[in-house]
Amino acid sequence: MRRVELSRLEGCRADLSDLTPERIEFIDSAPWAGEAPEAGEADRDFSIEAIRTFVFQQDVIPDYGAYARHLGLETRDCRLWKDIPAVPVSAFRSHDLSASPSEGETTTFETSGTTISRPGRVRLTDTSIYEASVSRNFVRHLLSDGARLHAVIFGPAKAEAPHSSLWFMADHLVRELCAGGTWVVQGGEPNWKRADEEFERAQAGGQPLLLFGTTLLFQAWFERCDREGIRFQLPRGSRAMDTGGSKGAAFDISRETVQDSFERVLGIPATHAVNEYGMAEMGSQFYGDSLLAAHEGRAPCPGFAIPPWVRTRVLDPETMRDVPEGKSGVLVHYDLANLEIPLAIQTEDVGSVAAGRLRLEGRLPEAERRGCSLPFERFVERERA
């Protein structure tokens, strides 16, 4: 891997209005794995953009700048993206790590879960980079056939959950990429009948649907359908994206169980049930390969795709050094969709990277239970009662 020529970074100090359109263009044009001419060139370009971001963020995020100086890391010490200091995700609960002012017109995302005493907060004055990352990633993995479908959202509307990055994302996708949407959660409670009516309408009219929601809320609906003997056969081309898994939940739901349920209850085959992994502290998401592989006529690749504007390291939790490819460790993500918050995020998730694919394996033992799916855990428990 070649080192970044610092001469190319001279004069790179810029404000948000300068960097935002450039970053959107980078995200929109970054080649996916297998499309880049040379991996070394892609890493060099990524390092340049990452270090430009680090220079900017040291100035505009005081707590991050102080943290970097505490570690003895100045810009001149950074030659590769890996040299940029990562912020522990827990720091978002105790420090202000946003470039945007605390007052004025901002969008605030908070971490979710059932045991978090103080949520982490992310503030953005401009969500256009986040939206560009969301759109390009979602189109590739859920809409690569160009379909424009009505969406059924197993979750609340953005107005009911204004600090959730997931439901902000759902609102954006419905407005920009779908033919309308129906939200299942209203007033904090799931309206199962509303979901049933949408599925009955689609089944009768032959119009495929796009389902979007948290794994645990889908699971609650599946268990209710199993109990009541409810079944649908959605039209060919229907697909689903579920996120959150049962990570940190009081019970475990395997990926195979989720896929079997989509097929058994809705007639959506495993190829069209796509799992997603994301977090409030990142502007980018990671998707499973099943639907894209089906559209391309090949076998799916294991794990999650790492977007070309993201890099992921796997570190030994004791030494905090990189582990060999395929070995498990703590995940650290470097996300160029993070401009107003630190681009380097040290998670509490455990996983591995092999052949450019990310595999999730759980959480650190001491990590708090968190995730977009956990607020809906009680609905699964209710259906099982």
Residue pairs with C-beta under 8 A, 6 or more apart in sequence:
1 40
1 43
1 44
1 80
2 40
2 43
2 44
3 47
3 79
3 80
4 44
4 47
4 48
4 51
4 78
4 79
4 80
6 76
6 79
8 48
9 48
9 51
9 52
9 55
9 75
12 52
12 55
12 56
13 55
13 56
13 59
14 52
14 56
16 60
16 99
16 125
16 126
16 339
16 340
19 52
19 53
19 56
19 339
20 126
20 128
20 129
20 339
23 49
23 129
23 336
23 337
23 339
24 128
24 129
24 132
26 49
26 309
26 336
27 129
27 132
27 133
27 136
27 309
27 336
27 337
28 132
28 136
30 42
30 307
30 308
30 309
31 42
31 308
32 140
32 305
32 307
32 308
33 305
33 306
33 308
33 356
36 42
36 308
42 308
43 81
43 311
46 81
46 308
46 309
46 311
46 336
47 79
47 80
47 81
49 309
49 336
50 81
50 84
50 311
50 334
50 336
50 343
51 75
51 78
51 81
51 84
53 336
53 338
53 339
53 343
54 68
54 75
54 78
54 84
54 343
54 344
55 75
56 339
57 64
57 65
57 99
57 339
57 342
57 343
58 64
58 65
58 68
58 75
59 65
60 99
60 340
61 97
61 98
61 99
61 341
61 342
62 96
63 91
63 95
63 96
63 97
64 87
64 97
64 342
67 85
67 87
67 91
68 74
68 85
71 85
73 83
73 84
73 85
77 83
78 84
81 311
81 334
82 311
82 313
82 334
84 334
84 343
84 344
85 344
86 332
86 334
86 342
86 344
86 345
86 346
87 97
87 342
87 344
87 345
87 346
88 346
89 120
89 279
89 281
89 345
89 346
89 347
89 348
90 120
90 348
91 97
92 111
92 120
92 121
92 122
92 281
93 111
93 116
93 118
93 119
93 120
94 118
96 102
97 122
97 341
97 342
98 106
98 121
98 122
98 123
98 124
98 340
98 341
99 125
99 339
99 340
99 341
100 106
100 123
100 124
100 125
100 340
101 125
102 123
104 125
105 125
106 123
106 124
106 125
107 123
107 124
107 125
107 127
107 168
108 121
108 122
108 123
108 124
108 162
108 163
109 121
109 122
109 123
109 124
109 163
109 164
109 165
109 168
109 280
110 119
110 120
110 121
110 122
110 163
110 164
110 280
111 119
111 120
111 279
111 280
111 281
111 370
112 119
112 164
112 280
112 370
112 371
112 372
112 374
112 375
113 119
113 248
113 368
113 369
113 370
113 371
113 374
113 375
114 369
114 374
114 375
114 377
115 368
115 369
115 370
116 368
116 369
116 370
120 280
120 281
122 165
122 280
122 281
122 341
123 340
123 341
124 130
124 340
124 341
125 340
126 340
127 168
129 283
129 337
129 339
130 165
130 283
130 337
131 172
131 176
132 337
133 283
133 284
133 285
133 307
133 309
133 337
134 169
134 172
134 173
134 283
134 285
135 172
135 173
135 176
135 177
136 307
137 284
137 285
137 287
137 307
138 173
138 177
138 241
138 285
138 287
139 177
140 287
140 292
140 305
141 274
141 287
141 288
141 289
141 291
141 292
141 305
142 210
142 239
142 241
142 274
142 287
142 291
143 177
144 291
144 292
144 295
144 296
145 237
145 295
147 208
147 210
147 237
148 177
148 178
148 179
149 178
149 179
149 207
149 208
149 209
149 210
149 237
149 238
149 239
150 178
150 179
150 180
150 181
150 182
150 198
150 202
150 207
150 209
150 210
151 170
151 173
151 174
151 178
151 180
151 181
151 182
151 209
151 210
151 211
151 212
152 181
152 182
152 184
152 195
152 198
152 199
152 209
152 210
152 211
152 212
153 167
153 170
153 174
153 181
153 182
153 183
153 184
153 212
153 213
154 184
154 185
154 190
154 195
154 211
154 212
154 213
154 214
154 217
154 218
154 221
155 161
155 166
155 167
155 170
155 183
155 184
155 185
155 212
155 213
155 214
155 217
156 164
156 167
156 183
156 185
156 186
156 188
157 167
157 171
157 183
158 164
158 167
158 168
158 170
158 171
160 167
160 185
160 186
160 187
160 188
161 167
164 280
164 372
165 278
165 280
166 214
166 243
166 278
166 372
169 278
169 285
170 181
170 212
173 212
174 180
174 181
178 210
182 194
182 195
182 198
184 190
184 191
184 192
184 194
184 195
184 213
184 217
184 221
185 191
185 217
186 194
190 217
190 220
190 221
190 376
190 379
192 221
192 224
195 221
196 230
198 209
199 209
199 232
199 234
199 266
200 232
201 207
202 208
202 209
202 234
202 235
202 238
203 232
203 233
203 234
203 235
206 235
207 235
208 234
208 235
208 236
208 237
208 238
208 239
209 234
209 235
209 238
210 238
210 239
210 240
210 241
211 218
211 238
211 239
211 240
211 241
211 242
211 266
211 268
212 240
212 241
213 241
213 242
213 243
214 242
214 243
214 244
214 372
214 373
214 376
215 242
215 243
215 244
215 245
215 246
215 253
215 258
215 275
215 373
216 244
216 246
216 249
216 253
216 373
216 374
216 376
216 377
216 379
216 380
217 373
217 376
217 379
218 240
218 242
218 258
218 261
218 262
219 246
219 253
219 258
219 261
219 380
220 376
220 379
220 380
220 382
220 383
222 261
222 264
222 265
223 380
223 383
223 384
224 230
224 383
225 231
225 265
226 265
227 383
230 265
231 264
231 265
232 265
232 266
232 267
233 266
233 267
234 266
234 267
234 268
237 272
238 266
238 267
238 268
238 272
239 268
239 272
239 273
239 274
239 291
240 262
240 266
240 268
240 272
240 273
240 274
241 274
241 275
241 276
241 287
242 258
242 273
242 274
242 275
242 276
243 275
243 276
243 277
243 278
243 372
243 373
244 371
244 372
244 373
244 374
245 253
245 255
245 275
245 277
245 360
245 371
245 373
246 252
246 253
246 373
247 349
247 360
247 362
247 363
247 371
247 373
248 363
248 367
248 369
248 370
248 371
248 374
249 369
249 373
249 374
249 377
250 377
250 381
251 380
255 275
258 273
258 275
259 270
259 273
260 270
262 268
262 269
262 270
262 272
262 273
263 269
263 270
263 273
270 290
271 290
271 291
271 293
271 294
271 300
272 290
272 291
272 294
273 290
274 287
274 288
274 290
274 291
275 287
275 288
275 304
276 285
276 286
276 287
276 288
277 285
277 286
277 287
277 304
277 358
277 360
278 284
278 285
278 286
278 372
279 345
279 347
281 338
281 341
281 345
282 333
282 335
282 337
282 338
282 345
283 335
283 337
283 338
283 339
284 307
284 309
284 310
284 333
284 335
284 337
285 307
286 304
286 305
286 306
286 307
286 310
286 358
287 304
287 305
288 300
288 303
288 304
288 305
289 300
289 301
289 302
289 303
289 304
289 305
289 357
290 300
292 300
292 305
293 299
293 300
293 301
294 300
301 355
301 357
302 357
302 359
303 354
303 357
303 358
303 359
303 360
304 357
304 358
304 359
304 360
305 357
305 358
306 312
306 353
306 356
306 357
306 358
309 335
309 336
309 337
310 333
310 334
310 335
310 336
310 337
311 333
311 334
312 331
312 332
312 333
312 334
312 353
312 358
313 322
313 331
313 332
313 334
313 353
314 322
314 323
314 327
314 328
314 329
314 330
314 331
314 332
314 351
314 352
314 353
315 321
315 322
315 323
315 329
315 330
315 332
315 346
316 322
316 323
316 329
316 330
317 329
317 330
317 350
317 364
320 330
323 329
323 352
325 352
325 353
325 354
325 355
326 352
326 353
326 354
327 352
328 350
328 351
328 352
328 361
329 350
329 351
329 352
330 346
330 347
330 348
330 349
330 350
330 364
331 347
331 349
331 350
331 351
331 358
332 344
332 345
332 346
332 347
333 344
333 345
333 347
334 343
334 344
334 345
335 343
335 345
336 343
338 345
348 363
348 364
348 367
348 368
349 360
349 362
349 363
349 364
349 367
350 360
350 361
350 362
350 363
350 364
351 358
351 359
351 360
351 361
352 358
352 359
352 361
353 359
